[in-house]
Amino acid sequence: MSIAVFMAALTAVIIFGGSAVAAKMAVSTISAIDVSIMRTVIGGLIALPLALALRVRLPSEPAQRWLLLLSGFCGFIMFPLLFTFGVKLTSANHATMILAILPVLTGGIAMTWDRQKPRLLWWSGCAIAFSGEVLLLYDPGGDVVATSFGGDLLVLISTIFASLGYVAGARLQRSGYSARGTTFWGVSLFALVLVPVMPFVIDFNSLGNAGLFAWSGLLYQAIGVTVAAYILWYWALGTGGIARVGLFQFLQPVSGVILAWLILSEQVSLIFIAASLIIMIGIVIAFRAK
């Protein structure tokens, strides 16, 4: 693995690690639906001019266009919507650890897409990791932030869409289309879809009075995660390989839990620690099967 791929993947995962904390900050005074829509719209307002200025073209082949639509729909519509509503109902710590299952899901979807048969050890690791996720769903949380089964479940479902989007974006990169194009046009196209919906859904008065804390979280997601991190991640996945680069997501929970403690003062329970250990053990076992 080259230094460029290593640094791109590491930077993307560190940015992704703060996603749950940023979402929690944003929904502190902004509604979840407003956050999920504005995250993509703001990202699109930045990405579209860049795509045009840099003359990044849309994919020319039909198969590439379908991959672009799939990665964009999963990454910029379904994942933000489900994830934001889930974070609203649970803690950033829980959301961060649920996202730890992403390497297993991404690898599993990639193998299924390529019609590869996973080894028994991979299935065993998946079973252990998912048992940790189930335990996490029943964790009442720490002393400061409440959690809920429904919120955790929404975050878990959102990871399926995120993983599918990652695989589609990586395959698009592998087919010869640039990671910049995948991100710029993916978020731009779906931002254009959301713009006509905004007057009927967005509470603009609430957005104007949201405050710096909430807007910082929203802008972090819109610019840091939706634009910068996705470009780096799609390029790293497509260049370095989905299975190998996916290992970097092991670091995501570390930065996420630390940020939740520093910024949100979230505490961790014994169940959370136990569930987290089970999840990480399962993921390591699954990837040893590669």
C-alpha positions, 0 to 999 in steps of 0.5 A: 500500500502506497503512502498516498493511499495510507494517508488518504484512508487515515485522514478520511477515517479520522474525519468520519470518526467525528461524524456522530459527535458532529451530528449530535451537535447539530441536532442539539437545536436543529431538527434531524430532518433539517440536518440530514437535508442541509448536510447534502444541500450544503455539500452540493453547493460546494461540490457543484461549482468545483465540478464545473470549474475543474471540468469533472465530467459525468460518467460516460458509460451506463454502468458507471452512471448507475454506480454513481446514482447508487453510491450517491443515493446511499451516501447522500440520501439514505445514510444521512437521513437514517443516521441523523434520526438515529443519533438524535435518539441515542448517544454519539458513543453508541452511534460511533461503535455501531459504525464500527461494523462498517468494515465487515458490512463493506467487505461482505457486500463487496464479496457478494457483489463479486460472487466470492464465497466468504470463509467460515472464519469470516462468518464466525467473526461477523456473528461475534461482531453482530452479537456485540451490536445486539448487546449494544442495542440493550445498553441503557447508556452512561449517566449523562446521555440517554440512549434508545433501542430505536435510535441504535437500530436506525444507526445500524440500518444506516450502516448498510446503506453506507457500506453499499454506497462505499462499494458502489463508489469504490467500483466506480473508481476501479472502473476508471472514473475519478473519486472526485467525480464520484463525490462531486457529482454524487452529492451535487445531483442529490442536492439538486433533488433536495432543493425543491423539497426545502421550502416544504420541509426546512424550518429556516427560522430555526436554522437561523437561530440554531447557534454556533455549536449546532452549525459547527456540527452541521458544517463539519458533516456537510464539508468535512464528511460529505465532501473532503472525507468521501473524496479521500475514502472513495479514492483510497478504496478504489486504489488500495482495494476495498478489503485492505483499505477497509481495515482503517475503519478500525480506527474510527471508533477510537476518535469518535469515542474520544471526541464524544467524551471531550466535546459532549461529556458522554460517559461509557457504561460497563455494557458499552465497554463489553459490547465494544470489545466483542464488536472489535474482536469479531471484526478482527476475526472476520478480517483474519479470514481475508 
